[in-house]
Amino acid sequence: MDTFFLESRYLALKSSAGPPQTVDLHRMRSIALVKKLQDRYNKTMEWFQATPGIVKKNVSVLIHSILQPYADASEGKRLMWKLCLINFGVYLLWKMPPGERFLQRYGMHSPLSGKVVTMLTSVFSHRSFIHLLANCLVLEGFGSSAYFYLFSSQMKQEPGRLESHSDSHFLAFFISAGLFSSYVSHIAATKFLYPRMVKSMSAELASSTSSAQVGTWATAVRKSLSEPASMFRWRSIPNGASEGVTTAKLASKGLLPSLGASGALASCVMMTAMAFPEAQVALFIPPTYPFSIQYGLYGAMALDVLGVLRGWRFFDHYAHLGGYAFGYLYWKYGPVVWNQLRKGFDDMVKENMVVDENGQLIPRH
């Protein structure tokens, strides 16, 4: 839609310059962005007209230090920053009692809850600041690289087709990756881990000598679901044994709610590694020397496979592996599928929409 709008505006403004190129649409978007930021700067400074000169100067420097990097950044980085702001807003909701009550129902995915929407909403939910910070750092780096690959692959697929930006493409990829990884984790939990948990609980109950001490296995499941979720989209082992050792053992095997964007980020990492195999990466925490992204990817995947085999509970290893699988499949086939969808959508827009004299998209009569 944005591409069609910019193309129509370009032809209206420069009717004799011939059809636009993708670089022309990018230039138009950049000019519009700078103008928008300049207008915001002027409106903000109007609020400080009556203040002393030193105050206006400091405010001006502060605003420039925020707006200038945003204007200079690539489109991919700007989109990643917006996603980080959305995640930060959800994090702030966790710190407010009404928001926390709401997010406990719709901001975490519990495999036994029967809810489907939480497989999506949990992707943008972070309860711990460390978890949020780590995922935002990964998103800014690998997400912007994946964005660039999606844009460049679109240009290679069909050079003549205009592309003003790849925001919609990346968002479709990112949301699909989050849903796919959540679904893989959900299937693993309900089809493999949950039956194993019930079997273990039944064995514990059968060997127990005091039914009053342990209660029923259903009670243990409900207790396990009431425990706080791990910040890394997986289960946390309950601390303490207030109702006896056997009850604590049963509760520790429960399926707890999960949250976080690690599955979608794993897709970004995989796509970046496949698209740019010669790239070098370095860890921020802990600081490391640069190393091959391929080695980093293989090491992370091996850690997740080991976590699945060993039954580690701190990370959601199934979601990570699902994210890696989706990232590889999208790198292999995603741009082709997206290009076919875009063809149909572009033809529909051009057939049914037109830009009026005010520059607004209206239905074609």
C-alpha positions in Angstrom: 0.0 0.0 0.0 2.8 2.5 0.9 4.7 1.5 -2.2 1.7 2.2 -4.4 1.0 5.5 -2.7 4.6 6.7 -3.1 4.7 5.6 -6.7 1.5 7.6 -7.4 2.8 10.6 -5.6 6.1 10.4 -7.5 4.3 10.3 -10.9 2.1 13.2 -9.9 5.0 15.4 -8.8 7.4 14.4 -11.7 5.2 13.3 -14.5 7.9 13.9 -17.1 10.7 12.1 -15.2 9.6 8.6 -16.2 8.6 5.7 -13.9 10.2 5.8 -10.4 12.8 3.4 -9.1 13.1 1.8 -5.7 15.8 4.3 -4.8 13.4 7.2 -5.6 10.8 5.8 -3.2 13.4 5.5 -0.5 14.5 9.0 -1.1 10.9 10.2 -0.8 10.4 8.3 2.5 13.7 9.8 3.9 12.6 13.3 3.0 9.2 12.8 4.5 10.8 11.4 7.7 13.2 14.4 8.1 10.3 16.8 7.6 8.2 15.0 10.2 11.0 15.0 12.7 11.7 18.7 12.0 8.1 19.6 12.6 8.1 17.7 15.9 11.3 19.5 16.9 9.7 22.9 16.1 6.5 22.1 18.0 8.5 20.9 21.0 10.7 24.0 21.1 7.6 26.2 21.0 6.8 24.9 24.5 10.1 26.4 25.8 9.9 29.8 24.2 9.3 31.5 27.5 12.1 29.7 29.3 15.7 31.0 29.8 18.1 30.6 27.0 20.2 28.0 28.7 17.1 25.8 29.2 16.2 26.1 25.5 19.7 25.3 24.5 19.9 22.2 26.6 16.5 21.0 25.5 17.5 21.6 21.9 20.7 19.5 22.3 18.7 16.7 24.0 16.1 16.6 21.2 18.8 16.6 18.6 20.7 13.8 20.3 17.5 11.6 20.1 16.1 12.6 16.7 19.4 12.7 14.7 20.5 9.1 15.3 16.9 8.0 14.5 17.0 9.9 11.2 20.5 8.6 10.3 19.7 4.9 11.2 18.7 2.4 8.6 15.1 1.5 8.1 15.7 -1.9 9.7 17.2 -0.5 12.9 14.3 2.0 13.2 11.8 -0.8 13.0 13.8 -2.8 15.6 13.8 0.1 18.0 10.0 0.4 17.6 9.6 -3.3 18.5 11.9 -2.8 21.5 9.7 0.1 22.6 6.6 -2.1 22.3 8.3 -4.8 24.4 9.4 -2.2 27.0 5.8 -0.9 27.2 4.6 -4.4 28.0 7.4 -4.7 30.6 6.1 -1.6 32.3 2.6 -3.1 32.4 4.1 -6.0 34.4 5.1 -3.5 37.1 1.5 -2.2 37.5 -0.9 -4.3 39.5 -3.8 -4.1 37.0 -1.4 -4.7 34.1 0.2 -7.6 35.9 -3.2 -9.3 36.5 -4.1 -8.9 32.8 -0.7 -10.2 31.6 -0.9 -13.2 33.9 -3.9 -14.2 31.8 -2.9 -13.0 28.4 0.9 -12.2 28.5 2.1 -15.8 29.1 1.4 -19.0 27.3 0.5 -22.0 29.4 0.2 -25.3 27.4 -2.6 -26.5 29.7 -4.7 -23.2 29.6 -6.5 -23.9 26.4 -5.7 -20.4 25.1 -4.4 -19.9 21.6 -3.9 -16.1 21.5 -1.2 -16.3 24.2 1.1 -18.1 21.7 1.3 -14.7 20.0 1.0 -12.2 22.9 3.7 -14.0 24.9 6.2 -13.2 22.2 6.1 -9.5 23.1 6.0 -10.1 26.9 9.0 -9.8 29.2 8.7 -9.8 32.9 12.4 -9.4 33.7 14.4 -6.3 32.7 17.5 -8.5 32.0 15.5 -10.7 29.8 14.1 -7.7 27.9 17.6 -6.1 27.6 19.2 -9.2 26.2 16.4 -9.8 23.7 16.4 -6.2 22.5 20.2 -6.3 21.9 19.8 -9.5 19.9 16.8 -8.0 18.0 18.7 -4.8 17.1 21.7 -6.7 15.7 20.3 -9.8 14.1 16.8 -8.4 13.4 18.2 -5.5 11.3 20.4 -8.0 9.4 17.4 -10.2 8.7 15.5 -7.1 7.6 18.3 -6.2 5.1 18.4 -9.7 3.7 14.6 -9.7 3.2 14.8 -6.4 1.3 17.8 -7.4 -0.8 16.3 -10.8 -1.6 13.1 -9.1 -2.8 15.2 -7.0 -5.2 16.9 -10.0 -6.6 13.7 -11.9 -7.0 12.1 -9.2 -9.2 14.3 -6.1 -9.7 11.6 -4.3 -11.6 9.1 -4.5 -8.8 9.1 -1.4 -6.5 9.7 -1.8 -2.8 9.6 1.3 -0.7 10.5 -0.6 2.5 10.4 -4.1 4.0 8.6 -3.3 7.3 5.6 -5.4 6.5 7.7 -8.3 5.2 9.8 -8.4 8.4 6.8 -8.1 10.7 5.1 -11.0 8.9 8.3 -13.0 9.2 8.9 -12.1 12.9 5.3 -12.8 14.0 5.1 -16.0 12.0 8.4 -17.1 13.6 7.1 -16.3 17.1 3.9 -18.3 16.5 5.8 -21.2 15.0 8.3 -21.5 17.8 5.5 -21.1 20.4 3.6 -23.9 18.7 6.6 -26.2 18.6 7.0 -25.6 22.3 3.3 -26.2 22.9 3.3 -29.5 21.0 6.4 -30.7 22.8 4.9 -29.8 26.2 1.5 -31.3 25.7 2.5 -34.4 23.7 5.7 -35.4 25.3 6.5 -33.5 28.5 3.0 -33.5 30.0 2.4 -37.3 29.7 5.8 -37.9 31.1 5.0 -35.6 34.0 1.7 -37.4 34.7 3.4 -40.7 34.6 6.0 -39.5 37.1 3.3 -38.1 39.4 1.4 -41.3 39.3 4.5 -43.2 40.3 5.2 -40.8 43.1 1.6 -41.1 44.4 1.6 -44.9 44.2 4.8 -45.0 46.3 3.7 -42.5 48.8 2.5 -43.6 52.2 0.6 -40.5 53.2 -2.1 -39.4 50.8 -2.8 -36.4 53.0 0.7 -35.2 52.5 0.8 -35.2 48.7 -2.8 -34.7 47.7 -3.8 -35.8 44.2 -1.7 -35.4 41.0 -4.3 -32.9 39.7 -3.7 -30.7 42.7 0.0 -30.9 42.0 -0.5 -29.8 38.4 -2.6 -26.9 39.6 0.1 -25.9 42.1 2.8 -26.1 39.4 0.8 -23.8 37.1 0.5 -21.2 39.9 4.3 -20.8 40.1 5.9 -17.8 38.4 7.1 -18.2 34.9 10.7 -18.5 33.9 11.9 -15.3 32.2 13.4 -17.4 29.4 10.1 -18.9 28.1 10.3 -22.1 30.2 9.7 -23.6 33.6 11.3 -22.6 36.8 11.8 -25.1 39.6 9.8 -24.1 42.7 11.8 -23.0 45.7 11.0 -24.4 49.1 9.0 -27.5 50.2 6.3 -26.1 52.3 4.0 -29.1 51.7 6.5 -31.9 51.9 9.3 -33.2 49.8 7.1 -35.3 47.6 4.8 -32.4 46.7 7.8 -30.2 45.9 9.1 -32.9 43.5 5.7 -33.2 41.8 5.4 -29.4 41.5 8.9 -29.0 40.1 7.9 -31.2 37.1 4.9 -29.0 36.2 4.5 -27.1 33.0 4.7 -23.5 33.8 3.7 -20.5 31.6 6.3 -19.2 29.2 7.0 -15.8 27.6 9.6 -13.9 25.6 10.7 -13.5 22.0 13.6 -16.0 22.0 12.0 -18.3 19.5 11.5 -15.5 17.0 15.0 -14.2 17.6 16.4 -17.6 16.9 14.8 -17.4 13.5 16.5 -14.0 13.0 19.9 -15.5 14.0 19.4 -18.5 11.6 18.4 -16.3 8.7 21.4 -14.0 9.3 23.8 -16.9 9.5 22.5 -18.5 6.3 22.4 -15.2 4.4 25.8 -13.9 5.6 27.9 -17.0 6.4 31.1 -15.0 6.5 29.9 -12.6 9.1 31.7 -12.2 12.4 29.8 -11.7 15.7 30.9 -11.0 19.3 29.0 -11.4 22.6 28.2 -8.3 24.5 27.6 -10.1 27.8 30.2 -11.6 28.5 32.5 -9.6 26.2 34.3 -11.8 23.6 36.5 -11.5 20.6 34.7 -11.7 17.2 34.1 -15.2 15.9 32.3 -16.8 13.0 28.5 -16.5 13.1 28.4 -20.1 11.9 30.3 -21.4 14.9 28.0 -19.3 17.2 24.9 -20.7 15.5 26.1 -24.3 15.8 27.1 -23.8 19.4 23.7 -22.4 20.3 21.9 -25.2 18.5 24.0 -27.8 20.2 23.2 -26.2 23.6 19.5 -26.4 22.9 19.7 -30.0 21.6 21.6 -30.9 24.8 19.0 -29.1 26.9 16.2 -31.1 25.3 18.1 -34.4 25.8 19.0 -33.6 29.4 15.6 -32.1 30.3 17.0 -28.7 31.3 14.2 -26.3 32.4 15.7 -22.8 32.5 15.4 -22.1 28.7 12.7 -23.0 26.3 14.9 -25.2 24.2 12.0 -26.5 22.1 11.0 -23.0 21.2 14.6 -22.1 20.2 14.9 -25.2 18.0 11.5 -24.4 16.4 12.8 -20.8 15.7 16.0 -22.1 14.1 13.9 -24.4 11.9 11.5 -21.6 10.8 14.4 -19.3 10.1 16.0 -21.8 7.8 12.8 -22.6 6.0 12.0 -18.9 5.5 15.5 -18.2 4.3 15.0 -21.0 1.8 11.5 -20.4 0.6 10.1 -17.3 2.4 11.1 -14.6 -0.1 9.6 -16.6 -3.0 6.3 -17.0 -1.2 6.2 -13.4 -0.2 6.9 -12.2 -3.7 3.9 -14.2 -5.0 1.7 -12.8 -2.3 2.9 -9.3 -3.1 2.1 -9.7 -6.8 -1.5 -10.5 -6.1 -1.9 -7.7 -3.5 -0.3 -5.1 -5.7 -2.5 -6.0 -8.6 -5.6 -5.7 -6.3 -4.5 -2.3 -4.9 -3.8 -0.9 -8.4 -7.2 -2.1 -9.6 -9.3 -0.8 -6.7 -7.5 2.2 -5.3 -6.4 5.6 -6.6 -4.6 8.7 -5.2 -6.7 11.8 -5.2 -5.5 15.4 -5.6 -4.9 15.7 -1.8 -2.5 12.7 -1.9 -4.9 10.3 -0.1 -5.7 6.8 -1.2 -9.4 6.4 -2.1 -11.4 3.6 -3.7 -11.5 3.7 -7.5 -15.1 4.5 -8.7 
